[in-house]
Amino acid sequence: MSRVLRRPTRPGVEWEFDSVTYPPEVSRNTVRQLLVERAEHGGWELARVRIAADGMRRVVLRRKIIRQTRPTFY
């Protein structure tokens, strides 16, 4: 399950957030491998990990949105 949210933090800088949940049956090593794969191929970085009392892992990933400005000489 994944949800992408876009949110500006300050002028000129925008972050895209992705929320992912992993059930308690998924091992720690498997979660690590999945997150490393997302980081390498999607440009995501780890923003927050929360582990609930039942063992559910809620992970928030983020990546910077780079906007190109239009040249003024056209």
Order of alpha helices (4+ residues) and beta strands (2+ residues): beta-beta-alpha-beta-beta
